[in-house]
């Protein structure tokens, strides 16, 4: 028997199985949506009673659970109702998402934030676990720190391609998947090894369009050898991304070293039709003013990003919320100023 035949046959079977699972998953999504719609309609008929909805769902669950199982508990039926109210138009449901993912999405009250996670789940084929991790790591809020809301959504909607590194690279980055502890004897080599061992998760945290190129890339400059910690390529930005790892606070020397690596790639590796190389300094802490003073005023290619070894704390959540709010206020004032200039014009 030809090896190609066996290989093709296996691919056909596996593809069919995968499609069957996806079909069943979406049928389940539609089932829960229809249940939510029916419960909501019945509830509206008894709207003069404030507690009618709770009474209705409780009795329905008692009747359904013995025959159909725990998938129709009181809690689950409440979710069905919430699901319908969040997505009242059935045609807006995505066949690529399953019920577990939708349960995460309907827990997000902010409509824009929910749309972002839904779009990115579909665009990147996130599993339920990956979606949950991105929500818990405050991906949306971190992206808003250096971008406005409409720009973030436009990329997720595929209405535009990212043009600046800050549209993809986040600050701070969350590397909780490494399982490393904060300790004084924490070495860069240990961090580098952990990132390589968890490359798939690191690529997910880096963002869209990244592919791995090299580890400890040797740069020979006359008789001197230098080694760039990690090198990636981003197909959306169409450029190399050189990552330097530091297990302490960033210094101007670190930025100078990274600038040299970026210059090397621009002059020795980059093709004429590719965009300038981006340098990313990952550090445990940084002085933003020092970073700005160490780099040209028009710098767009050298970035310093703080990393966290744990999922965001309440303190970080509050800081991100404040920064996001300040950014939103700034954008509103800028729009008002533009509207005023247009009227005067």
SULTA-V449258 format. One record per backbone hydrogen bond with DSSP energy under -0.5 kcal/mol. CO is the residue of the C=O (numbers start at 1). NH is the residue of the N-H. If there is no record, write none. Layout:
co=CO nh=NH
co=CO nh=NH
//
This chain:
co=2 nh=6
co=3 nh=7
co=4 nh=8
co=5 nh=9
co=6 nh=10
co=7 nh=11
co=8 nh=12
co=9 nh=13
co=10 nh=14
co=11 nh=15
co=12 nh=16
co=13 nh=17
co=14 nh=18
co=15 nh=19
co=16 nh=20
co=17 nh=21
co=18 nh=22
co=19 nh=23
co=20 nh=24
co=21 nh=25
co=22 nh=26
co=23 nh=27
co=24 nh=28
co=25 nh=29
co=26 nh=30
co=27 nh=31
co=28 nh=32
co=29 nh=33
co=30 nh=34
co=31 nh=35
co=32 nh=36
co=33 nh=37
co=34 nh=38
co=35 nh=39
co=36 nh=40
co=37 nh=41
co=38 nh=42
co=39 nh=43
co=40 nh=44
co=41 nh=45
co=42 nh=46
co=43 nh=46
co=44 nh=47
co=46 nh=49
co=48 nh=50
co=49 nh=52
co=51 nh=55
co=52 nh=56
co=53 nh=57
co=54 nh=58
co=55 nh=59
co=56 nh=60
co=57 nh=61
co=58 nh=62
co=59 nh=63
co=60 nh=64
co=61 nh=65
co=62 nh=66
co=64 nh=67
co=64 nh=68
co=65 nh=69
co=69 nh=72
co=70 nh=73
co=73 nh=77
co=74 nh=78
co=75 nh=79
co=76 nh=80
co=77 nh=81
co=78 nh=82
co=79 nh=83
co=80 nh=84
co=81 nh=85
co=82 nh=86
co=83 nh=87
co=88 nh=90
co=89 nh=92
co=90 nh=93
co=93 nh=95
co=94 nh=97
co=98 nh=102
co=99 nh=103
co=100 nh=104
co=101 nh=105
co=102 nh=106
co=104 nh=107
co=105 nh=108
co=107 nh=109
co=110 nh=114
co=111 nh=115
co=112 nh=116
co=113 nh=117
co=114 nh=118
co=115 nh=119
co=116 nh=120
co=117 nh=121
co=118 nh=122
co=119 nh=123
co=120 nh=124
co=121 nh=125
co=121 nh=126
co=127 nh=131
co=128 nh=132
co=129 nh=133
co=130 nh=134
co=131 nh=135
co=132 nh=136
co=133 nh=137
co=134 nh=139
co=135 nh=138
co=138 nh=142
co=139 nh=143
co=140 nh=144
co=141 nh=145
co=142 nh=145
co=143 nh=146
co=143 nh=147
co=148 nh=152
co=149 nh=153
co=150 nh=154
co=151 nh=155
co=152 nh=156
co=153 nh=157
co=154 nh=159
co=154 nh=160
co=155 nh=158
co=164 nh=167
co=165 nh=168
co=165 nh=169
co=173 nh=175
co=173 nh=308
co=175 nh=178
co=176 nh=179
co=181 nh=183
co=183 nh=186
co=185 nh=187
co=187 nh=191
co=188 nh=192
co=189 nh=193
co=190 nh=194
co=191 nh=195
co=192 nh=196
co=193 nh=197
co=194 nh=198
co=196 nh=199
co=198 nh=202
co=199 nh=203
co=200 nh=204
co=201 nh=205
co=202 nh=206
co=203 nh=207
co=207 nh=210
co=209 nh=235
co=211 nh=233
co=214 nh=231
co=217 nh=228
co=218 nh=220
co=219 nh=221
co=219 nh=226
co=220 nh=222
co=221 nh=224
co=224 nh=221
co=226 nh=219
co=228 nh=217
co=229 nh=216
co=230 nh=243
co=231 nh=213
co=231 nh=214
co=232 nh=241
co=233 nh=211
co=233 nh=235
co=234 nh=238
co=234 nh=239
co=238 nh=275
co=239 nh=234
co=240 nh=278
co=241 nh=232
co=241 nh=243
co=242 nh=244
co=242 nh=280
co=243 nh=230
co=244 nh=282
co=248 nh=284
co=248 nh=285
co=251 nh=255
co=252 nh=256
co=253 nh=257
co=254 nh=258
co=255 nh=259
co=256 nh=260
co=257 nh=261
co=258 nh=262
co=259 nh=263
co=260 nh=264
co=261 nh=265
co=262 nh=266
co=263 nh=267
co=264 nh=268
co=265 nh=269
co=265 nh=270
co=271 nh=274
co=278 nh=242
co=279 nh=281
co=279 nh=303
co=280 nh=244
co=280 nh=282
co=281 nh=283
co=281 nh=305
co=282 nh=246
co=283 nh=307
co=285 nh=250
co=286 nh=288
co=287 nh=291
co=288 nh=292
co=289 nh=293
co=290 nh=294
co=291 nh=295
co=292 nh=295
co=296 nh=299
co=301 nh=279
co=301 nh=303
co=303 nh=281
co=305 nh=283
co=306 nh=172
co=306 nh=173
co=308 nh=175
co=313 nh=317
co=314 nh=318
co=315 nh=319
co=316 nh=320
co=317 nh=321
co=318 nh=322
co=319 nh=323
co=320 nh=324
co=321 nh=325
co=322 nh=326
co=323 nh=327
co=324 nh=328
co=325 nh=329
co=326 nh=330
co=327 nh=331
co=328 nh=332
co=329 nh=333
co=330 nh=334
co=331 nh=335
co=332 nh=336
co=333 nh=337
co=334 nh=338
co=335 nh=339
co=336 nh=340
co=337 nh=341
co=338 nh=342
co=339 nh=343
co=340 nh=344
co=341 nh=345
//
